[in-house]
């Protein structure tokens, strides 16, 4: 199974900050990576797929980059509604696997 | 738009089985590739299995092989996930999830079903 290592596991940031979250795959997965946002008590919400394609309706302050084994989610200007937990997921091969999550908290 | 509505919370004793349903609307179940993801309290997301449209088969995560069965009733557009031999570690929120392209990422999720395993 492909392991996904996500870092950091948590971070504190202020509104307006630029935030970067990283996922590293244990083997190359081309661009078969998705990013999700999850708020407490809610189902995950798809933000980005194919490593860098923004899902319809997702604000442009979210962006994704990378291919192969190293990927990044960037939030360019953190808003209050962005405080949540973020997960990456590879869909290159089965079993599908998720990163461990990054909790973005208010500083 | 796809809507996924799951069945309600369950409390089960260790050793029992649970069957969670996921009702599809907006599309038919045959147009979708349904998957199941679970999340233990305070933990991350864990893929349990789902339909692989390339092979036309349901694939299960090795961890759940022999204990999980995913089925579909196309007459009612309802997907089911049954997990047997429950133990306390199976206490989690169980989600059905899908996407229209069968790509393996998920842009539609059910609201989640909390399954509590306790004696």
gemmi code that builds the backbone of each chain (N, CA, C; Angstrom):
import gemmi

chains = {
    "A": [
        ("UNK", (0.838, -1.192, 0.000), (0.000, 0.000, 0.000), (0.887, 1.261, 0.000)),
        ("UNK", (0.413, 2.291, -0.684), (1.151, 3.554, -0.725), (0.892, 4.316, 0.563)),
        ("UNK", (1.970, 4.675, 1.246), (1.835, 5.455, 2.482), (1.929, 6.931, 2.137)),
        ("UNK", (1.081, 7.708, 2.799), (1.079, 9.146, 2.613), (1.455, 9.803, 3.940)),
        ("UNK", (2.546, 10.521, 3.936), (2.999, 11.226, 5.132), (2.662, 12.700, 4.989)),
        ("UNK", (1.829, 13.186, 5.878), (1.356, 14.568, 5.809), (1.983, 15.369, 6.945)),
        ("UNK", (2.412, 16.592, 6.627), (3.009, 17.433, 7.667), (2.692, 18.909, 7.436)),
        ("UNK", (2.614, 19.692, 8.520), (2.684, 19.227, 9.910), (1.365, 18.584, 10.323)),
        ("UNK", (1.315, 17.989, 11.494), (0.054, 17.407, 11.974), (-0.872, 18.513, 12.488)),
        ("UNK", (-0.293, 19.620, 12.896), (-1.090, 20.774, 13.299), (-0.262, 22.042, 13.133)),
        ("UNK", (-0.957, 23.143, 12.998), (-0.270, 24.429, 12.911), (-1.200, 25.520, 13.431)),
        ("UNK", (-0.584, 26.555, 13.949), (-1.333, 27.724, 14.412), (-1.034, 28.881, 13.467)),
        ("UNK", (-2.077, 29.553, 13.057), (-1.900, 30.656, 12.118), (-2.948, 31.731, 12.379)),
        ("UNK", (-2.692, 32.892, 11.828), (-3.612, 34.020, 11.989), (-4.328, 34.294, 10.683)),
        ("UNK", (-5.468, 34.896, 10.776), (-6.191, 35.325, 9.582), (-5.281, 36.209, 8.742)),
        ("UNK", (-5.255, 35.909, 7.433), (-4.400, 36.652, 6.519), (-3.065, 35.982, 6.251)),
        ("UNK", (-2.690, 35.001, 7.060), (-1.428, 34.288, 6.858), (-1.486, 33.404, 5.608)),
        ("UNK", (-0.294, 33.103, 5.120), (-0.132, 32.112, 4.052), (0.233, 30.788, 4.729)),
        ("UNK", (-0.483, 29.734, 4.379), (-0.305, 28.439, 5.031), (0.050, 27.383, 3.989)),
        ("UNK", (1.012, 26.541, 4.341), (1.430, 25.475, 3.436), (1.403, 24.140, 4.166)),
        ("UNK", (0.796, 23.153, 3.538), (0.716, 21.795, 4.066), (1.325, 20.866, 3.016)),
        ("UNK", (2.063, 19.878, 3.494), (2.792, 18.999, 2.584), (2.368, 17.555, 2.737)),
        ("UNK", (2.310, 16.840, 1.624), (2.103, 15.389, 1.621), (3.199, 14.736, 0.795)),
        ("UNK", (3.727, 13.659, 1.338), (4.743, 12.899, 0.623), (4.283, 11.458, 0.492)),
        ("UNK", (4.296, 10.953, -0.733), (3.891, 9.574, -0.996), (5.109, 8.651, -0.948)),
        ("UNK", (4.877, 7.426, -0.531), (5.986, 6.476, -0.394), (6.494, 5.971, -1.745)),
        ("UNK", (5.730, 6.216, -2.798), (6.178, 5.926, -4.162), (5.477, 6.905, -5.092)),
        ("UNK", (5.943, 6.996, -6.307), (5.384, 7.958, -7.240), (3.918, 7.699, -7.542)),
        ("UNK", (3.127, 8.762, -7.509), (1.696, 8.636, -7.779), (1.265, 9.603, -8.889)),
        ("UNK", (2.237, 10.040, -9.704), (1.932, 10.999, -10.770), (1.213, 12.199, -10.142)),
        ("UNK", (0.049, 12.539, -10.652), (-0.721, 13.660, -10.081), (-2.030, 13.197, -9.462)),
        ("UNK", (-2.090, 11.930, -9.068), (-3.325, 11.359, -8.545), (-3.476, 11.643, -7.054)),
        ("UNK", (-3.596, 12.929, -6.750), (-3.711, 13.346, -5.365), (-4.838, 14.348, -5.208)),
        ("UNK", (-5.624, 14.166, -4.146), (-6.726, 15.072, -3.825), (-6.513, 15.661, -2.435)),
        ("UNK", (-7.102, 16.828, -2.218), (-7.075, 17.503, -0.919), (-8.509, 17.744, -0.450)),
        ("UNK", (-8.725, 17.547, 0.846), (-10.029, 17.748, 1.452), (-9.906, 18.665, 2.668)),
        ("UNK", (-10.999, 19.333, 2.955), (-11.144, 20.127, 4.178), (-12.258, 19.487, 4.997)),
        ("UNK", (-12.029, 19.345, 6.291), (-13.067, 18.809, 7.150), (-13.229, 19.680, 8.384)),
        ("UNK", (-14.472, 20.042, 8.654), (-14.801, 20.786, 9.867), (-15.469, 19.840, 10.862)),
        ("UNK", (-15.386, 20.157, 12.155), (-15.912, 19.234, 13.187), (-17.364, 18.838, 12.944)),
        ("UNK", (-17.612, 17.539, 13.008), (-18.959, 17.021, 12.854), (-19.484, 16.998, 11.437)),
        ("UNK", (-18.630, 17.315, 10.480), (-19.052, 17.363, 9.073), (-18.256, 16.383, 8.226)),
        ("UNK", (-18.827, 16.017, 7.090), (-18.102, 15.191, 6.132), (-16.997, 16.010, 5.468)),
        ("UNK", (-15.951, 15.358, 5.006), (-14.906, 16.075, 4.259), (-15.479, 16.729, 3.006)),
        ("UNK", (-14.815, 17.801, 2.607), (-15.190, 18.536, 1.403), (-14.005, 18.532, 0.453)),
        ("UNK", (-14.244, 18.147, -0.798), (-13.174, 18.123, -1.795), (-12.759, 19.548, -2.165)),
        ("UNK", (-11.453, 19.821, -2.080), (-10.919, 21.131, -2.468), (-10.218, 21.064, -3.822)),
        ("UNK", (-9.358, 20.065, -3.973), (-8.471, 19.973, -5.129), (-8.349, 18.512, -5.534)),
        ("UNK", (-8.306, 18.264, -6.829), (-8.015, 16.929, -7.343), (-6.975, 17.045, -8.453)),
        ("UNK", (-6.448, 15.919, -8.851), (-5.358, 15.907, -9.844), (-4.230, 16.847, -9.410)),
        ("UNK", (-3.984, 16.867, -8.128), (-2.892, 17.618, -7.489), (-3.066, 19.138, -7.520)),
        ("UNK", (-3.659, 19.670, -8.598), (-3.688, 21.132, -8.719), (-4.981, 21.694, -9.290)),
        ("UNK", (-5.960, 20.851, -9.572), (-7.217, 21.318, -10.150), (-8.195, 21.681, -9.047)),
        ("UNK", (-8.605, 22.938, -9.058), (-9.516, 23.432, -8.026), (-10.931, 22.912, -8.298)),
        ("UNK", (-11.538, 22.320, -7.287), (-12.918, 21.867, -7.420), (-13.820, 23.082, -7.604)),
        ("UNK", (-14.875, 22.919, -8.384), (-15.819, 23.997, -8.625), (-16.355, 24.559, -7.311)),
        ("UNK", (-16.358, 25.876, -7.205), (-16.900, 26.540, -6.032), (-15.906, 26.773, -4.913)),
        ("UNK", (-14.708, 26.235, -5.043), (-13.688, 26.406, -3.994), (-12.950, 27.728, -4.246)),
        ("UNK", (-12.768, 28.534, -3.216), (-12.113, 29.843, -3.397), (-10.701, 29.717, -3.963)),
        ("UNK", (-10.320, 30.695, -4.734), (-9.032, 30.658, -5.430), (-7.840, 30.850, -4.490)),
        ("UNK", (-8.073, 31.171, -3.225), (-6.954, 31.272, -2.284), (-6.368, 29.890, -1.981)),
        ("UNK", (-7.115, 28.824, -2.346), (-6.596, 27.466, -2.208), (-5.885, 27.076, -3.510)),
        ("UNK", (-4.706, 26.491, -3.375), (-4.008, 25.997, -4.552), (-3.214, 24.748, -4.187)),
        ("UNK", (-3.006, 23.915, -5.176), (-2.237, 22.697, -4.980), (-1.146, 22.586, -6.017)),
        ("UNK", (-0.063, 21.927, -5.629), (1.027, 21.732, -6.574), (1.725, 20.414, -6.260)),
        ("UNK", (2.563, 20.005, -7.206), (3.365, 18.804, -7.017), (3.002, 17.692, -7.971)),
        ("UNK", (3.890, 16.726, -8.047), (3.657, 15.500, -8.802), (4.721, 14.498, -8.386)),
        ("UNK", (4.452, 13.239, -8.655), (5.411, 12.216, -8.251), (5.208, 11.816, -6.807)),
        ("UNK", (6.051, 12.322, -5.922), (5.935, 11.955, -4.508), (5.676, 13.133, -3.570)),
        ("UNK", (5.904, 14.356, -4.026), (5.801, 15.515, -3.137), (4.739, 16.495, -3.587)),
        ("UNK", (3.862, 16.848, -2.651), (2.701, 17.667, -2.967), (2.503, 18.729, -1.882)),
        ("UNK", (1.896, 19.833, -2.298), (1.675, 20.952, -1.391), (0.288, 21.525, -1.584)),
        ("UNK", (-0.355, 21.817, -0.457), (-1.585, 22.606, -0.449), (-1.234, 23.955, 0.155)),
        ("UNK", (-1.593, 25.017, -0.530), (-1.332, 26.362, -0.039), (-2.636, 27.125, 0.096)),
        ("UNK", (-2.779, 27.786, 1.223), (-3.875, 28.736, 1.414), (-3.214, 30.103, 1.454)),
        ("UNK", (-3.521, 30.930, 0.463), (-2.713, 32.147, 0.265), (-3.003, 33.217, 1.305)),
        ("UNK", (-4.229, 33.298, 1.764), (-4.614, 34.345, 2.708), (-5.703, 33.754, 3.593)),
        ("UNK", (-5.286, 33.219, 4.724), (-6.177, 32.430, 5.573), (-7.379, 33.251, 6.038)),
        ("UNK", (-8.544, 32.692, 5.867), (-9.777, 33.311, 6.334), (-10.311, 32.552, 7.536)),
        ("UNK", (-11.220, 33.170, 8.267), (-11.735, 32.549, 9.499), (-12.398, 31.204, 9.218)),
        ("UNK", (-13.031, 31.102, 8.044), (-13.735, 29.854, 7.719), (-12.787, 28.737, 7.291)),
        ("UNK", (-11.497, 29.035, 7.185), (-10.521, 28.033, 6.763), (-9.947, 27.243, 7.927)),
        ("UNK", (-10.261, 27.641, 9.152), (-9.769, 26.879, 10.294), (-10.512, 25.548, 10.335)),
        ("UNK", (-9.749, 24.478, 10.117), (-10.324, 23.152, 9.889), (-9.174, 22.152, 9.843)),
        ("UNK", (-9.513, 20.902, 9.573), (-8.495, 19.871, 9.356), (-8.454, 19.524, 7.874)),
        ("UNK", (-7.244, 19.386, 7.362), (-7.040, 19.119, 5.943), (-6.397, 17.739, 5.755)),
        ("UNK", (-6.885, 17.022, 4.746), (-6.364, 15.703, 4.429), (-5.996, 15.634, 2.943)),
        ("UNK", (-4.929, 14.910, 2.662), (-4.632, 14.556, 1.279), (-4.978, 13.077, 1.089)),
        ("UNK", (-5.184, 12.691, -0.154), (-5.547, 11.306, -0.489), (-4.965, 10.953, -1.849)),
        ("UNK", (-4.335, 9.782, -1.920), (-3.857, 9.319, -3.225), (-4.885, 8.382, -3.831)),
        ("UNK", (-5.077, 8.509, -5.139), (-5.969, 7.595, -5.849), (-5.256, 6.995, -7.054)),
        ("UNK", (-3.953, 6.887, -6.938), (-3.145, 6.263, -7.991), (-3.378, 4.765, -8.041)),
        ("UNK", (-3.502, 4.145, -6.862), (-3.710, 2.704, -6.821), (-4.464, 2.317, -5.555)),
        ("UNK", (-5.070, 1.128, -5.613), (-5.741, 0.576, -4.444), (-4.727, -0.151, -3.572)),
        ("UNK", (-4.878, -0.081, -2.244), (-5.939, 0.610, -1.515), (-5.751, 2.123, -1.534)),
        ("UNK", (-6.854, 2.845, -1.652), (-6.797, 4.287, -1.537), (-6.315, 4.633, -0.122)),
        ("UNK", (-5.472, 5.638, -0.025), (-4.921, 5.986, 1.281), (-4.937, 7.492, 1.499)),
        ("UNK", (-5.090, 7.865, 2.756), (-5.136, 9.261, 3.173), (-3.905, 9.612, 4.001)),
        ("UNK", (-3.550, 10.883, 3.954), (-2.583, 11.398, 4.900), (-3.217, 11.480, 6.278)),
        ("UNK", (-2.397, 11.701, 7.291), (-2.880, 11.696, 8.664), (-3.656, 12.935, 9.078)),
        ("UNK", (-3.621, 13.961, 8.243), (-4.372, 15.173, 8.546), (-3.513, 16.284, 9.120)),
        ("UNK", (-3.924, 17.520, 8.851), (-3.299, 18.713, 9.413), (-4.395, 19.596, 9.981)),
        ("UNK", (-4.329, 19.835, 11.273), (-5.312, 20.702, 11.911), (-4.791, 22.134, 11.903)),
        ("UNK", (-5.535, 23.026, 11.277), (-5.161, 24.437, 11.212), (-5.964, 25.168, 12.287)),
        ("UNK", (-5.235, 25.690, 13.256), (-5.868, 26.335, 14.409), (-5.570, 27.826, 14.413)),
        ("UNK", (-6.383, 28.536, 15.171), (-6.208, 29.985, 15.301), (-5.075, 30.281, 16.277)),
        ("UNK", (-4.165, 31.136, 15.843), (-3.062, 31.531, 16.733), (-3.579, 32.521, 17.764)),
    ],
    "B": [
        ("UNK", (-26.880, 17.100, -9.455), (-26.195, 16.992, -8.172), (-26.499, 15.657, -7.511)),
        ("UNK", (-25.487, 15.052, -6.958), (-25.650, 13.798, -6.239), (-25.919, 14.103, -4.770)),
        ("UNK", (-26.890, 13.424, -4.208), (-27.117, 13.502, -2.757), (-27.022, 12.100, -2.181)),
        ("UNK", (-26.331, 11.990, -1.056), (-26.174, 10.717, -0.372), (-26.719, 10.874, 1.042)),
        ("UNK", (-27.729, 10.079, 1.378), (-28.331, 10.160, 2.704), (-28.176, 8.813, 3.390)),
        ("UNK", (-27.501, 8.841, 4.528), (-27.189, 7.612, 5.240), (-28.182, 7.313, 6.355)),
        ("UNK", (-28.184, 6.075, 6.790), (-29.044, 5.647, 7.884), (-28.509, 6.183, 9.210)),
        ("UNK", (-29.327, 6.047, 10.237), (-29.035, 6.666, 11.515), (-28.031, 5.914, 12.368)),
        ("UNK", (-27.675, 6.559, 13.472), (-26.670, 6.024, 14.383), (-27.079, 4.658, 14.926)),
        ("UNK", (-26.044, 3.858, 15.209), (-26.257, 2.497, 15.699), (-25.393, 2.273, 16.942)),
        ("UNK", (-25.921, 1.475, 17.859), (-25.143, 1.009, 19.002), (-25.170, -0.512, 18.952)),
        ("UNK", (-23.991, -1.099, 18.945), (-23.891, -2.549, 18.821), (-22.981, -3.120, 19.912)),
        ("UNK", (-23.222, -4.381, 20.233), (-22.362, -5.074, 21.193), (-21.201, -5.732, 20.456)),
        ("UNK", (-20.088, -5.915, 21.134), (-18.958, -6.611, 20.510), (-19.386, -7.962, 19.973)),
        ("UNK", (-18.907, -8.272, 18.766), (-19.246, -9.537, 18.129), (-20.436, -9.448, 17.192)),
        ("UNK", (-21.216, -8.395, 17.302), (-22.389, -8.227, 16.457), (-21.976, -7.692, 15.086)),
        ("UNK", (-22.992, -7.526, 14.224), (-22.790, -6.937, 12.897), (-23.613, -5.664, 12.786)),
        ("UNK", (-23.202, -4.804, 11.878), (-23.955, -3.585, 11.595), (-24.052, -3.421, 10.089)),
        ("UNK", (-25.186, -2.906, 9.637), (-25.382, -2.653, 8.214), (-25.824, -1.204, 8.056)),
        ("UNK", (-25.006, -0.433, 7.377), (-25.267, 0.989, 7.158), (-25.718, 1.181, 5.722)),
        ("UNK", (-26.740, 1.994, 5.524), (-27.244, 2.242, 4.178), (-26.917, 3.649, 3.716)),
        ("UNK", (-26.915, 3.823, 2.411), (-26.587, 5.098, 1.768), (-27.498, 5.248, 0.560)),
        ("UNK", (-28.499, 6.103, 0.676), (-29.496, 6.296, -0.373), (-29.029, 7.394, -1.328)),
        ("UNK", (-29.016, 7.057, -2.619), (-28.560, 7.990, -3.654), (-29.746, 8.699, -4.293)),
        ("UNK", (-29.620, 9.973, -4.506), (-30.590, 10.699, -5.319), (-29.851, 11.668, -6.232)),
        ("UNK", (-30.515, 12.043, -7.304), (-29.896, 12.922, -8.276), (-29.262, 12.165, -9.435)),
        ("UNK", (-28.805, 10.986, -9.161), (-28.244, 10.064, -10.136), (-28.685, 8.656, -9.752)),
        ("UNK", (-28.471, 7.697, -10.627), (-28.721, 6.312, -10.244), (-27.420, 5.685, -9.738)),
        ("UNK", (-27.585, 4.689, -8.924), (-26.421, 4.033, -8.327), (-25.512, 3.435, -9.399)),
        ("UNK", (-26.088, 3.008, -10.511), (-25.298, 2.391, -11.578), (-24.396, 3.397, -12.290)),
        ("UNK", (-24.675, 4.690, -12.086), (-23.844, 5.730, -12.695), (-22.672, 6.125, -11.803)),
        ("UNK", (-22.629, 5.559, -10.616), (-21.642, 5.968, -9.619), (-20.757, 4.800, -9.196)),
        ("UNK", (-19.597, 5.144, -8.634), (-18.733, 4.148, -7.991), (-18.709, 4.484, -6.507)),
        ("UNK", (-19.394, 3.691, -5.713), (-19.554, 4.001, -4.296), (-18.423, 3.419, -3.468)),
        ("UNK", (-17.966, 4.222, -2.518), (-16.917, 3.811, -1.605), (-17.353, 4.086, -0.177)),
        ("UNK", (-16.644, 3.483, 0.759), (-16.905, 3.680, 2.169), (-15.608, 4.065, 2.884)),
        ("UNK", (-15.718, 5.096, 3.712), (-14.585, 5.645, 4.454), (-15.032, 5.771, 5.903)),
        ("UNK", (-14.162, 5.435, 6.823), (-14.547, 5.600, 8.214), (-13.562, 6.504, 8.957)),
        ("UNK", (-14.032, 7.010, 10.114), (-13.227, 7.927, 10.913), (-13.507, 7.659, 12.380)),
        ("UNK", (-12.533, 7.092, 13.059), (-12.654, 6.861, 14.500), (-12.614, 8.209, 15.222)),
        ("UNK", (-13.170, 8.268, 16.415), (-13.221, 9.541, 17.154), (-11.841, 10.188, 17.296)),
        ("UNK", (-11.736, 11.421, 16.837), (-10.484, 12.160, 16.946), (-9.381, 11.691, 16.025)),
        ("UNK", (-9.687, 10.796, 15.107), (-8.669, 10.220, 14.217), (-8.887, 10.647, 12.768)),
        ("UNK", (-8.041, 10.120, 11.890), (-8.097, 10.485, 10.484), (-9.047, 9.611, 9.683)),
        ("UNK", (-9.011, 9.812, 8.376), (-9.888, 9.106, 7.446), (-9.262, 7.789, 7.020)),
        ("UNK", (-10.091, 6.769, 6.916), (-9.595, 5.429, 6.562), (-10.522, 4.829, 5.500)),
        ("UNK", (-9.959, 4.540, 4.331), (-10.729, 3.928, 3.247), (-10.966, 2.471, 3.548)),
        ("UNK", (-12.231, 2.030, 3.410), (-12.579, 0.645, 3.706), (-12.721, -0.197, 2.439)),
        ("UNK", (-13.189, 0.423, 1.388), (-13.389, -0.317, 0.155), (-14.334, 0.428, -0.756)),
        ("UNK", (-14.480, -0.099, -1.971), (-15.372, 0.537, -2.918), (-15.342, -0.144, -4.273)),
        ("UNK", (-16.158, 0.391, -5.168), (-16.296, -0.203, -6.495), (-15.251, 0.352, -7.441)),
        ("UNK", (-14.502, -0.548, -8.068), (-13.510, -0.151, -9.063), (-14.138, -0.275, -10.442)),
        ("UNK", (-14.446, 0.809, -11.109), (-15.136, 0.739, -12.402), (-14.273, 0.134, -13.505)),
        ("UNK", (-12.957, 0.157, -13.339), (-12.084, -0.420, -14.364), (-12.184, -1.939, -14.381)),
        ("UNK", (-12.265, -2.527, -13.208), (-12.362, -3.985, -13.095), (-13.798, -4.465, -12.950)),
        ("UNK", (-14.703, -3.542, -12.598), (-16.092, -3.928, -12.380), (-16.288, -4.743, -11.125)),
        ("UNK", (-15.377, -4.557, -10.184), (-15.462, -5.327, -8.948), (-15.340, -4.413, -7.731)),
        ("UNK", (-15.832, -4.916, -6.601), (-15.664, -4.198, -5.347), (-14.352, -4.624, -4.707)),
        ("UNK", (-13.563, -3.633, -4.322), (-12.270, -3.894, -3.697), (-12.357, -3.501, -2.223)),
        ("UNK", (-11.830, -4.359, -1.369), (-11.833, -4.097, 0.060), (-10.409, -3.871, 0.550)),
        ("UNK", (-10.263, -2.971, 1.500), (-8.971, -2.817, 2.161), (-8.641, -4.117, 2.890)),
        ("UNK", (-7.389, -4.485, 2.826), (-6.976, -5.765, 3.408), (-7.364, -5.868, 4.878)),
        ("UNK", (-7.304, -4.739, 5.568), (-7.622, -4.711, 6.997), (-9.023, -5.237, 7.289)),
        ("UNK", (-9.939, -5.058, 6.329), (-11.334, -5.410, 6.562), (-11.762, -6.674, 5.814)),
        ("UNK", (-10.858, -7.246, 5.043), (-11.183, -8.449, 4.277), (-11.754, -9.524, 5.186)),
        ("UNK", (-12.861, -10.109, 4.756), (-13.504, -11.164, 5.542), (-14.505, -10.656, 6.558)),
        ("UNK", (-14.461, -9.350, 6.838), (-15.397, -8.792, 7.834), (-16.364, -7.804, 7.222)),
        ("UNK", (-16.051, -7.283, 6.039), (-16.893, -6.254, 5.436), (-17.499, -6.766, 4.132)),
        ("UNK", (-18.737, -6.349, 3.895), (-19.406, -6.655, 2.643), (-20.123, -5.398, 2.174)),
        ("UNK", (-19.834, -5.001, 0.951), (-20.474, -3.824, 0.353), (-21.375, -4.292, -0.773)),
        ("UNK", (-22.637, -3.912, -0.698), (-23.619, -4.340, -1.681), (-24.421, -3.150, -2.181)),
        ("UNK", (-25.155, -3.389, -3.239), (-25.978, -2.333, -3.819), (-27.331, -2.889, -4.211)),
        ("UNK", (-28.371, -2.101, -3.989), (-29.710, -2.423, -4.467), (-30.061, -1.386, -5.520)),
        ("UNK", (-29.907, -1.745, -6.765), (-30.127, -0.763, -7.839), (-31.605, -0.419, -8.008)),
        ("UNK", (-32.493, -1.258, -7.479), (-33.922, -0.949, -7.601), (-34.326, 0.225, -6.710)),
        ("UNK", (-33.555, 0.429, -5.646), (-33.836, 1.545, -4.734), (-32.691, 2.556, -4.688)),
        ("UNK", (-31.651, 2.331, -5.507), (-30.479, 3.227, -5.526), (-29.902, 3.397, -4.117)),
        ("UNK", (-29.764, 2.275, -3.449), (-29.231, 2.288, -2.090), (-28.011, 1.372, -1.997)),
        ("UNK", (-26.938, 1.907, -1.440), (-25.731, 1.123, -1.187), (-25.684, 0.745, 0.285)),
        ("UNK", (-25.069, -0.395, 0.557), (-24.975, -0.901, 1.917), (-23.540, -1.296, 2.235)),
        ("UNK", (-23.183, -1.093, 3.498), (-21.907, -1.561, 4.022), (-22.206, -2.328, 5.300)),
        ("UNK", (-21.851, -3.609, 5.291), (-22.063, -4.433, 6.473), (-20.708, -4.837, 7.051)),
        ("UNK", (-20.539, -4.599, 8.339), (-19.300, -4.943, 9.033), (-19.653, -5.913, 10.154)),
        ("UNK", (-18.963, -7.038, 10.180), (-19.276, -8.080, 11.155), (-18.183, -8.186, 12.228)),
        ("UNK", (-18.437, -9.049, 13.198), (-17.479, -9.293, 14.291), (-16.971, -7.984, 14.881)),
        ("UNK", (-17.900, -7.112, 15.212), (-17.540, -5.779, 15.678), (-16.748, -5.823, 16.971)),
        ("UNK", (-15.783, -4.916, 17.071), (-15.030, -4.728, 18.297), (-15.012, -3.240, 18.622)),
        ("UNK", (-14.542, -2.919, 19.809), (-14.599, -1.524, 20.255), (-13.853, -0.599, 19.301)),
        ("UNK", (-12.802, -1.097, 18.672), (-12.008, -0.282, 17.743), (-12.792, 0.093, 16.471)),
        ("UNK", (-13.925, -0.546, 16.264), (-14.751, -0.222, 15.095), (-15.686, 0.961, 15.372)),
        ("UNK", (-15.683, 1.460, 16.596), (-16.455, 2.661, 16.901), (-15.928, 3.807, 16.040)),
        ("UNK", (-16.807, 4.351, 15.212), (-16.376, 5.349, 14.239), (-17.591, 5.935, 13.534)),
        ("UNK", (-17.348, 7.014, 12.817), (-18.329, 7.523, 11.864), (-18.007, 6.896, 10.508)),
        ("UNK", (-19.007, 6.322, 9.896), (-18.851, 5.665, 8.602), (-19.508, 6.526, 7.534)),
        ("UNK", (-18.741, 6.820, 6.480), (-19.222, 7.651, 5.389), (-19.293, 6.841, 4.090)),
        ("UNK", (-20.348, 7.053, 3.309), (-20.312, 6.653, 1.916), (-19.832, 7.869, 1.120)),
        ("UNK", (-19.134, 7.610, 0.037), (-18.552, 8.704, -0.740), (-18.417, 8.270, -2.195)),
        ("UNK", (-18.517, 9.236, -3.102), (-18.456, 8.887, -4.512), (-18.036, 10.097, -5.337)),
        ("UNK", (-17.796, 9.862, -6.618), (-17.611, 10.944, -7.578), (-18.184, 10.478, -8.903)),
        ("UNK", (-18.502, 11.417, -9.771), (-19.216, 11.093, -11.003), (-18.324, 10.434, -12.059)),
        ("UNK", (-17.017, 10.605, -11.898), (-16.116, 10.098, -12.931), (-15.528, 8.732, -12.586)),
        ("UNK", (-15.787, 8.259, -11.376), (-15.182, 6.995, -10.972), (-13.678, 7.082, -10.883)),
        ("UNK", (-13.185, 8.262, -10.533), (-11.743, 8.496, -10.556), (-11.029, 7.994, -9.304)),
        ("UNK", (-11.754, 7.938, -8.173), (-11.107, 7.500, -6.947), (-10.945, 8.601, -5.920)),
        ("UNK", (-11.285, 9.827, -6.285), (-11.411, 10.867, -5.269), (-12.911, 11.136, -5.116)),
        ("UNK", (-13.272, 11.881, -4.067), (-14.689, 11.928, -3.697), (-15.205, 13.355, -3.570)),
        ("UNK", (-16.109, 13.710, -4.470), (-16.700, 15.051, -4.355), (-18.104, 15.024, -3.774)),
        ("UNK", (-18.610, 13.826, -3.485), (-19.895, 13.709, -2.811), (-19.755, 12.744, -1.632)),
        ("UNK", (-20.261, 13.190, -0.501), (-20.181, 12.403, 0.729), (-21.559, 12.339, 1.400)),
        ("UNK", (-21.832, 11.213, 2.036), (-22.984, 11.150, 2.914), (-22.706, 11.948, 4.184)),
        ("UNK", (-23.715, 12.072, 5.007), (-23.570, 12.872, 6.217), (-22.847, 12.124, 7.338)),
        ("UNK", (-22.646, 10.824, 7.141), (-21.967, 10.022, 8.140), (-22.943, 9.298, 9.060)),
        ("UNK", (-22.539, 8.112, 9.492), (-23.319, 7.317, 10.433), (-22.405, 6.895, 11.573)),
        ("UNK", (-22.741, 7.294, 12.773), (-21.949, 6.914, 13.940), (-22.334, 5.504, 14.372)),
        ("UNK", (-21.337, 4.635, 14.405), (-21.524, 3.285, 14.918), (-20.717, 3.177, 16.213)),
        ("UNK", (-21.403, 2.879, 17.287), (-20.753, 2.739, 18.594), (-20.785, 1.270, 18.988)),
        ("UNK", (-19.630, 0.722, 19.302), (-19.533, -0.672, 19.729), (-19.177, -0.675, 21.217)),
        ("UNK", (-20.110, -1.154, 21.998), (-19.910, -1.118, 23.451), (-20.715, -2.219, 24.114)),
        ("UNK", (-20.108, -2.814, 25.122), (-20.814, -3.855, 25.871), (-21.727, -3.226, 26.922)),
    ],
}
model = gemmi.Model(1)
for chain_id, residues in chains.items():
    chain = gemmi.Chain(chain_id)
    for i, (resn, *xyz) in enumerate(residues, 1):
        res = gemmi.Residue()
        res.name, res.seqid = resn, gemmi.SeqId(i, " ")
        for name, pos in zip(("N", "CA", "C"), xyz):
            atom = gemmi.Atom()
            atom.name, atom.element = name, gemmi.Element(name[0])
            atom.pos, atom.b_iso = gemmi.Position(*pos), 0.0
            res.add_atom(atom)
        chain.add_residue(res)
    model.add_chain(chain)
structure = gemmi.Structure()
structure.add_model(model)
structure.setup_entities()
